Amino acid sequence: MEIAISSSERSAEQLSAANLQRAVQAVLHDGYVILRDVIDPDHLDGLLPRMTADSRRLIASEKWGGAGRLPGHLQQAPPPFAPFVFRDIVANPFAVQVTHGILGEGLYNRFYNGNTNCPGSQMQPLHTDAAPLWPNLETAHPPVSLVVNVSLVDVTEDNGSTELWPGTHLLSLGGARRVDIETETQRRAEVPPVRANTAKGSLVIRDTRLWHRGMPNLSNQIRHMIAMVHNIHWMARPDRLWFDIDCQSEFPQNGPLDHNAQFTDDPLDYLFVRYAHPAKQEIDQ
């Protein structure tokens, strides 16, 4: 489902009760929802040149990431310092309203990184980002972890929009995270996949258990996708997320989302690691 944000909702920075219910139900039923026109395009334009330059460094080092670590797919974080950190990305009020409506009080962000799809990339294996906590339940447990994805440009099938499999967050793979060919074929006959095509300024919220995969980028442009992961309050926390102190104002202090952020004025290593850390610290590669 895609929900277009009205001018009144944008002014209030809040979904209407009806749209909030639609968004929550879409995530619960289908495993994902798209919110349209919720991010300032100027912010995305400001990120694009820097992230493209960073992509070229990763490509030169052949630092392929994501499911299968296939050539053409990068695990790439946005720069965690000004002028590249924006409130409507790291703490988008519409996204937070939806994730809070599903996960409840005390939700926190455990991830700030992303996936970059380069020209000539390969199709990833069908997979989930997380297995169910209790994989053998007859009925799937409620969501505990939701991904918020933000792309910097229009996303189409030409530049490799993600393939999503509606409703599969409610299915059990017996604790596995890869989907075998037989299971994929059976599900395709029942409910075929869709592509997460989004207009610039949109975001996607999806359950981490939803089957999905990166698809080939047939264009000649690198396509970036920032990822944040909002967790329910009782999920174990990894380390805090490091940001430069110069962007602290982009993280609102009031609101339901715990940013799980720590700020420093030390230089940050962020590109060749999964989680940014101050450069003076020893980093586990």
Salt bridges, closest charged atoms under 4 A:
GLU2 OE2 - ARG36 NH1 3.91
GLU13 OE1 - ARG87 NH2 3.01
ASP30 OD1 - HIS29 ND1 2.79
ASP40 OD2 - HIS43 NE2 3.77
ASP45 OD1 - LYS200 NZ 2.45
ASP54 OD1 - ARG50 NE 3.47
ASP88 OD1 - HIS43 ND1 2.93
GLU105 OE2 - HIS100 NE2 2.79
ASP129 OD1 - HIS127 NE2 3.90
ASP129 OD2 - ARG206 NH2 2.76
ASP129 OD1 - HIS212 NE2 3.31
GLU157 OE1 - ARG195 NH1 3.98
GLU163 OE1 - ARG213 NE 2.79
GLU184 OE2 - ARG188 NH2 3.04
GLU184 OE2 - ARG213 NH2 2.72
GLU190 OE1 - ARG187 NH1 3.91
ASP207 OD2 - ARG209 NH2 2.80
ASP258 OD2 - ARG237 NH1 2.84
ASP266 OD2 - LYS280 NZ 3.15
